[in-house]
Amino acid sequence: MQLGIKPLPEALAIARELDLDLVEVAPNANPPVCRIMDFGKFKFDEAQRAKESRRKAVHVGIKEMKYRPKIGPGDFDTKTRQVAKFLAEGHKVKITIMFRGREVYHPEHGKRILDRIAEQMEGIAKVEAEPKLDNRNMIMVLAPDKRARQAAQSRASNQQRAEKAGAGATAASVEANGSAEAVGEPVGGRSEVSEVAASAEEG
């Protein structure tokens, strides 16, 4: 509910009458814009929203996928799809080839698997750590390649636009601009401000 332009003392009196706070939301406006609200509840709600946002945030880390030198085609495809999924989520992936017994004397078999994985991940990932032997394992680390992914998305987008244009379709792009208010501290005892534009929250 808009209260209009009020002298600061009157706006403060209205807020006190309602047992609420007079909060400055646009200090650079002329006159400054204030809102009558429960500032404590606002801060609590803001903290809860931030907490919920942190809870839903994706924690980017390093995942690991293990292969054997004699892995079958089905298992290879399943594991490699999971590697691609991890990379798409923004995670780095440590690929481990596990050698058993005399397999360790033929590291080239493990190297071929790692090269094949890197080739399939081309366009979405880059090799951050080249293949190397670590005791009875061979390890390689892949990291998401944001530039390559963006370039691929751009190419796909351009191709879609070209296909639409070829079919005689037209597209319109509408950009919706939202605005956000910065909420300051409660106003009180500010002699340099003579009047404010006040509004009261309903409910």
C-alpha positions in Angstrom: 0.0 0.0 0.0 1.5 3.3 -1.1 1.4 6.1 1.5 2.9 8.8 -0.7 5.5 11.4 0.3 5.6 11.9 4.0 7.8 14.0 6.3 10.4 11.7 8.0 9.0 12.2 11.6 5.5 11.3 10.3 6.7 8.2 8.5 8.6 7.1 11.6 5.4 7.7 13.7 3.3 5.6 11.3 5.9 2.7 11.5 5.9 2.9 15.4 2.1 2.9 15.5 2.1 -0.3 13.5 4.9 -1.7 15.6 7.1 -2.0 12.5 10.3 -0.6 11.1 10.8 2.2 8.5 13.4 0.7 6.1 15.2 2.7 3.4 15.1 0.7 0.1 16.2 3.4 -2.4 18.5 5.9 -0.6 19.6 7.7 -3.8 16.0 8.5 -4.9 14.6 12.0 -4.4 13.0 11.8 -2.0 14.4 8.6 -0.6 12.1 5.6 -0.8 11.3 3.7 2.4 9.1 0.7 3.3 7.3 0.1 6.5 8.0 -3.6 7.4 9.0 -6.1 10.0 12.8 -5.8 9.5 13.6 -8.7 11.8 11.3 -11.0 9.9 12.7 -9.8 6.6 16.3 -10.6 7.8 15.2 -14.0 9.0 13.5 -14.9 5.7 16.6 -13.6 3.8 18.8 -15.9 5.9 16.5 -18.9 5.3 16.5 -18.3 1.5 20.3 -18.1 1.5 20.5 -21.3 3.6 18.2 -23.1 1.2 20.2 -21.8 -1.8 23.4 -23.2 -0.3 21.7 -26.5 0.4 20.7 -26.8 -3.3 24.1 -25.7 -4.6 26.1 -28.3 -6.5 29.4 -29.0 -4.8 31.9 -29.4 -7.5 34.7 -31.9 -6.7 36.6 -34.7 -8.3 34.9 -38.0 -9.1 36.6 -41.3 -10.0 35.8 -43.9 -12.5 37.7 -47.3 -12.5 38.3 -49.4 -15.6 40.0 -52.8 -16.1 42.3 -53.4 -19.1 40.1 -56.2 -20.3 36.8 -54.3 -19.8 33.9 -55.4 -22.1 32.2 -53.0 -24.6 29.0 -52.8 -22.5 30.8 -51.9 -19.3 33.0 -49.4 -21.1 30.0 -47.6 -22.6 28.2 -47.5 -19.3 31.2 -46.1 -17.4 32.0 -43.6 -20.1 28.5 -42.2 -20.1 28.8 -41.7 -16.4 32.1 -39.9 -16.9 30.4 -37.6 -19.4 27.6 -36.9 -16.9 30.1 -36.0 -14.2 31.9 -33.6 -16.6 28.6 -32.0 -17.6 27.8 -31.4 -13.9 31.1 -29.5 -13.7 33.2 -32.1 -11.9 36.7 -33.2 -12.7 37.0 -37.0 -13.2 40.0 -39.2 -12.3 40.1 -42.2 -14.6 41.9 -45.2 -13.1 43.0 -48.3 -15.0 43.5 -51.1 -12.5 46.1 -53.8 -13.5 46.1 -57.2 -11.9 48.9 -59.7 -11.9 51.0 -59.7 -15.1 48.7 -57.0 -16.7 51.0 -54.4 -15.2 53.7 -55.5 -17.6 51.5 -54.3 -20.5 50.6 -50.6 -19.6 50.0 -49.9 -23.3 46.6 -51.7 -22.9 45.6 -49.3 -20.2 46.9 -46.3 -22.2 44.7 -47.3 -25.2 41.6 -47.3 -23.0 42.5 -43.8 -21.6 43.1 -42.5 -25.1 39.8 -43.8 -26.2 38.0 -42.2 -23.3 39.8 -38.8 -23.9 38.8 -39.0 -27.6 35.1 -39.6 -26.7 35.1 -36.7 -24.2 36.5 -34.3 -26.9 34.4 -31.2 -27.0 33.3 -31.4 -23.4 36.5 -32.1 -21.5 40.3 -31.6 -21.6 43.1 -33.8 -20.2 44.3 -32.0 -17.1 46.7 -34.8 -16.0 48.2 -37.0 -18.7 48.2 -40.8 -18.2 50.8 -42.0 -15.8 51.6 -45.2 -13.9 50.9 -45.1 -10.1 52.0 -48.5 -8.6 49.6 -51.0 -10.2 47.3 -48.4 -11.6 47.4 -46.0 -14.5 45.7 -42.6 -13.9 44.4 -39.7 -16.0 42.4 -36.7 -14.9 39.8 -35.0 -17.1 38.4 -31.5 -16.4 35.4 -29.8 -18.0 36.3 -27.8 -21.0 33.9 -24.8 -20.7 35.1 -23.0 -23.8 34.7 -26.1 -26.0 31.3 -26.8 -24.6 30.2 -23.2 -25.2 31.5 -23.3 -28.7 29.6 -26.6 -29.3 26.4 -25.1 -27.9 26.9 -22.0 -30.1 27.4 -24.2 -33.2 24.3 -26.2 -32.3 22.3 -23.0 -31.8 23.5 -21.6 -35.1 22.6 -24.8 -36.9 19.1 -24.7 -35.4 18.6 -21.1 -36.5 19.8 -21.9 -40.0 17.4 -24.9 -40.2 14.5 -22.7 -39.0 15.4 -20.0 -41.5 15.6 -22.6 -44.3 12.1 -23.8 -43.4 10.8 -20.2 -43.6 10.3 -19.9 -39.8 10.7 -16.7 -38.0 11.8 -16.3 -34.4 11.5 -13.4 -32.0 13.7 -12.9 -29.1 12.3 -11.1 -26.1 14.4 -10.0 -23.3 12.7 -9.5 -20.0 14.5 -7.2 -17.6 13.8 -7.6 -14.0 14.7 -5.2 -11.2 15.6 -5.8 -7.7 15.5 -3.5 -4.7 18.4 -3.3 -2.2 17.0 -3.1 1.3 19.0 -1.1 3.7 18.8 -0.7 7.5 15.9 0.7 9.4 15.6 4.5 9.3 15.6 6.6 12.4 16.8 9.9 13.6 18.2 11.1 10.3 18.1 14.9 10.4 19.5 15.3 6.9 16.4 13.7 5.4 13.2 15.8 5.6 10.8 13.6 3.8 10.5 10.1 2.3 8.3 8.2 -0.1 6.8 5.5 2.1 4.9 2.3 1.4 3.5 -0.3 3.9 3.6 -4.0 3.3 0.1 -5.5 3.3 -0.7 -8.6 5.4 
